[in-house]
Amino acid sequence: MLSSASLPKSVKIVEVGPRDGLQNEAQTISADVKIELVNRLSAAGFPNVEAASFVSPKWVPQMATSADVMAGIARRPGTIYSALVPNMKGFEAALAAGVDEIVIFAAASEAFSQKNINCSIAESIARFRDVAAEAKRNNLRLRGALSCAFGCPYQGAVSADSVADVVQRLRDLGCDEIDIADTIGVATPRHVQAVMQRAAQEFPIAQLSGHFHDTYGQALANIYASLEVGITIYHASVAGLGGCPYAKGATGNVATEDVLYMMKGLGIETGIELDAVVDAGQFISHHLGRKSAGRAGNALAAKKADSACTSI
């Protein structure tokens, strides 16, 4: 295990709020608001923004405006704009929309795979073979998202070997990165380290990412534990937006503002402007009519407001 002195000097933060964060919102969010959110996040300096999902509006109505969003955003040079796709139809729509990265998905749990996409893990991988091949043929990045890597709401415990098995399958499809996701937020630090180290036996650790939910308040601790074993890519959602519609009780992703605040405290470079992300979190929370779930974001926003009042 790495000592604290050997933590990475920099990390890549993938912002997933516009897609993973907003996909489960019950209220309608206009394309204009989503475009503004993506633009604010791009301007803050994120190297990768998960901006859209080309899935059936019947299943995920909030993502029905994805083509409009991709057409309307101000693309920042150097930023990768990603979209989740479930099949070739989704891929073709994403390709037409000009996405930079295709995200495909699988589960480490057979039970979750059946509940989520009505097929086995093997069948889900087979469905993505054509998508993966076409992504590569069109010179697009390919990312694999692996859900329920630390626990499943239907089967319970998920073994590290099960995670490694699906990592290997996603690797063989040609994935450039693979996300190891704590979909229901049950992981704890030592468990995270064991799973990440096992996954790294099948795929380069520099291309593995941590995607943590904060259901039990462990997300930041799990990120720190991942840093200790060499993970340098993390997913986070502005204002702590999101969850999983198929995982009962699963609360939001870890808040981007909280992750950035921790990285700043650790002296780890992200290339992202924290104040701009705080503003983006307050912006989308205002439109949703609720307080941001980002504790650091709320504290910094309150401090900024107090300073403004004092200076008047």
WOFEN-V175871 format. One record per residue. RES is the residue in three letters. PSI is psi in degrees with one decimal (999 if undefined). OMEGA is omega in whole degrees, -180 to 180 (NA if undefined). NEAR is the number of other C-alpha atoms within 10 Angstrom. Layout:
# WOFEN-V175871
res-><RES;RES>
psi-><PSI;PSI>
omega-><OMEGA;OMEGA>
near-><NEAR;NEAR>
This chain:
# WOFEN-V175871
res-><MET;LEU;SER;SER;ALA;SER;LEU;PRO;LYS;SER;VAL;LYS;ILE;VAL;GLU;VAL;GLY;PRO;ARG;ASP;GLY;LEU;GLN;ASN;GLU;ALA;GLN;THR;ILE;SER;ALA;ASP;VAL;LYS;ILE;GLU;LEU;VAL;ASN;ARG;LEU;SER;ALA;ALA;GLY;PHE;PRO;ASN;VAL;GLU;ALA;ALA;SER;PHE;VAL;SER;PRO;LYS;TRP;VAL;PRO;GLN;MET;ALA;THR;SER;ALA;ASP;VAL;MET;ALA;GLY;ILE;ALA;ARG;ARG;PRO;GLY;THR;ILE;TYR;SER;ALA;LEU;VAL;PRO;ASN;MET;LYS;GLY;PHE;GLU;ALA;ALA;LEU;ALA;ALA;GLY;VAL;ASP;GLU;ILE;VAL;ILE;PHE;ALA;ALA;ALA;SER;GLU;ALA;PHE;SER;GLN;LYS;ASN;ILE;ASN;CYS;SER;ILE;ALA;GLU;SER;ILE;ALA;ARG;PHE;ARG;ASP;VAL;ALA;ALA;GLU;ALA;LYS;ARG;ASN;ASN;LEU;ARG;LEU;ARG;GLY;ALA;LEU;SER;CYS;ALA;PHE;GLY;CYS;PRO;TYR;GLN;GLY;ALA;VAL;SER;ALA;ASP;SER;VAL;ALA;ASP;VAL;VAL;GLN;ARG;LEU;ARG;ASP;LEU;GLY;CYS;ASP;GLU;ILE;ASP;ILE;ALA;ASP;THR;ILE;GLY;VAL;ALA;THR;PRO;ARG;HIS;VAL;GLN;ALA;VAL;MET;GLN;ARG;ALA;ALA;GLN;GLU;PHE;PRO;ILE;ALA;GLN;LEU;SER;GLY;HIS;PHE;HIS;ASP;THR;TYR;GLY;GLN;ALA;LEU;ALA;ASN;ILE;TYR;ALA;SER;LEU;GLU;VAL;GLY;ILE;THR;ILE;TYR;HIS;ALA;SER;VAL;ALA;GLY;LEU;GLY;GLY;CYS;PRO;TYR;ALA;LYS;GLY;ALA;THR;GLY;ASN;VAL;ALA;THR;GLU;ASP;VAL;LEU;TYR;MET;MET;LYS;GLY;LEU;GLY;ILE;GLU;THR;GLY;ILE;GLU;LEU;ASP;ALA;VAL;VAL;ASP;ALA;GLY;GLN;PHE;ILE;SER;HIS;HIS;LEU;GLY;ARG;LYS;SER;ALA;GLY;ARG;ALA;GLY;ASN;ALA;LEU;ALA;ALA;LYS;LYS;ALA;ASP;SER;ALA;CYS;THR;SER;ILE>
psi-><141.5;145.2;164.7;-28.1;-16.9;16.9;151.6;150.4;-24.6;156.7;160.4;126.0;122.5;119.6;118.9;4.7;-45.6;-24.2;-71.7;-31.4;-42.2;-12.5;-23.8;3.5;133.5;-36.7;150.5;131.0;121.9;156.2;-35.1;-41.0;-42.4;-41.3;-44.5;-40.4;-48.6;-42.3;-40.9;-41.2;-40.0;-46.6;-25.7;-16.2;13.0;135.5;-16.4;125.0;121.9;102.6;-17.8;169.6;121.1;71.9;171.1;128.3;-22.7;-37.7;-36.4;77.3;-28.6;-22.4;9.3;-22.9;16.5;-40.3;-39.0;-40.1;-48.7;-33.2;-25.6;-15.8;153.4;105.4;125.1;126.1;131.9;-13.7;134.1;125.5;117.5;155.8;138.8;136.0;141.5;-13.9;-175.6;-35.2;-44.1;-38.4;-45.1;-37.6;-39.7;-40.2;-44.3;-29.8;-8.1;33.7;157.6;-22.9;133.3;132.0;121.2;165.6;150.0;172.6;152.0;-4.5;126.3;-40.6;-42.8;-39.3;-43.4;-42.7;-34.8;-50.9;15.0;38.8;167.2;169.2;-45.9;-42.3;-38.3;-40.1;-42.1;-37.7;-28.1;-0.2;-47.0;-39.2;-47.1;-43.9;-41.8;-35.4;-45.7;-40.0;-29.5;13.9;36.4;147.4;149.9;122.7;138.5;131.0;123.3;103.9;162.7;40.8;-13.3;-3.6;151.6;139.0;-13.5;-41.0;-12.0;-126.3;145.3;127.2;154.2;-32.1;-34.7;-40.7;-48.1;-37.4;-44.6;-33.3;-44.1;-41.4;-41.5;-37.9;-43.9;-18.6;-13.4;19.7;137.0;-31.7;154.3;125.9;128.2;108.1;134.4;77.5;-36.1;7.2;31.7;-8.8;154.9;163.8;-49.1;-38.2;-44.0;-45.7;-41.1;-43.2;-43.1;-41.4;-35.5;-42.9;-35.9;-12.3;-16.9;-12.8;142.7;130.8;-28.4;-16.2;8.9;144.1;154.3;130.6;102.1;135.2;155.0;29.9;-44.6;16.9;23.1;-0.2;-48.5;-39.0;-38.8;-34.5;-44.8;-42.2;-37.3;-38.2;-39.6;-26.9;7.4;9.1;130.7;11.3;130.6;144.5;143.4;158.7;124.3;135.7;11.8;26.9;150.8;176.2;-144.9;120.8;-17.8;1.0;97.0;129.9;-2.0;118.4;-168.9;165.9;160.6;140.1;132.1;-40.9;-39.5;-40.2;-44.9;-38.9;-41.6;-44.1;-40.3;-43.1;-29.6;-6.3;24.7;125.4;139.8;-20.7;12.3;139.1;108.9;-43.5;-38.2;-35.5;-38.7;-46.1;-40.2;-38.1;-40.1;-35.5;-52.5;-32.7;-38.8;-43.4;-27.4;-9.6;30.9;164.9;143.1;146.8;-1.8;109.2;-44.6;-38.7;-44.0;-41.1;-42.8;-36.2;-40.2;-40.7;-41.0;-41.9;-40.1;-40.3;-39.1;-41.5;-39.6;-33.1;-11.0;999>
omega-><179;172;-180;179;-177;176;-178;179;180;176;175;177;176;-180;-175;-177;-177;178;-177;-179;-173;-170;-176;-179;-178;-179;179;177;-175;176;-180;179;179;178;179;179;179;180;178;-179;177;-179;179;174;180;177;-176;178;175;-165;-170;176;-179;179;180;177;178;-177;-179;-175;-178;-178;-178;-178;-175;179;178;180;-179;179;-172;-176;174;-174;179;179;179;178;177;177;-173;175;175;176;-179;-173;-178;178;177;178;-179;177;179;178;179;-179;176;178;-180;-175;177;178;174;-171;176;179;175;-178;177;-178;-180;178;180;-178;-173;-175;172;175;179;176;-180;179;-180;178;180;-180;-175;-178;-180;178;-179;-179;-180;177;180;-180;-180;176;176;172;180;180;177;178;-178;-175;178;-179;-177;-180;-176;-180;-177;-178;180;-175;176;-175;176;178;176;177;-178;180;-179;174;179;-180;178;176;-177;174;178;-179;176;175;176;-180;176;-168;172;-170;-178;171;-176;-174;172;-168;-178;177;179;-179;-180;-179;180;180;177;179;-179;174;-177;-174;-178;-176;179;-179;173;177;178;180;-171;172;-170;-176;-179;177;-175;-170;-179;177;180;175;179;178;178;176;-178;-180;170;176;-176;176;-178;175;177;-176;-179;-180;180;-179;167;-179;176;-177;-178;-179;-177;177;-179;179;-170;171;174;-178;-180;-179;180;179;-179;179;179;-179;178;179;180;-178;-180;-177;175;-176;-176;-179;-175;-178;180;178;176;179;179;178;178;179;-176;178;176;-179;179;178;178;-179;176;176;179;-176;177;179;179;180;-180;177;179;179;180;179;179;179;180;180;-179;-174;-179;NA>
near-><10;12;8;11;8;12;20;18;13;14;17;18;25;23;27;27;31;27;25;23;24;24;22;17;16;10;9;11;17;13;20;14;15;25;21;18;22;29;18;20;27;26;17;19;20;22;20;21;26;25;28;32;29;23;22;14;12;9;9;15;15;22;26;19;19;24;19;16;23;24;15;16;20;15;15;15;8;11;15;20;24;28;30;25;23;20;18;16;14;19;27;15;18;25;18;12;18;15;23;19;23;27;24;25;21;26;28;27;27;20;18;24;21;14;13;16;16;12;16;19;22;13;13;20;21;13;16;21;17;15;24;28;14;16;22;16;9;11;11;18;19;23;26;26;21;23;24;28;29;26;22;23;18;14;11;12;14;17;15;19;13;17;24;22;16;23;29;17;18;27;18;13;21;17;24;17;22;28;23;28;23;27;29;28;29;23;27;18;16;13;14;25;23;15;22;25;19;19;24;20;12;16;21;14;20;13;16;24;24;25;27;31;31;24;20;13;15;17;27;18;17;25;27;21;22;25;21;19;21;21;26;22;23;23;27;29;34;32;32;27;29;26;27;20;14;15;18;11;13;21;21;25;32;31;31;30;30;25;24;25;16;16;18;13;9;14;13;15;14;18;15;18;15;22;16;17;25;26;21;23;30;22;17;24;18;12;11;16;8;10;14;22;23;24;16;21;28;20;12;18;17;12;12;13;11;11;11;10;9;8;6;5>
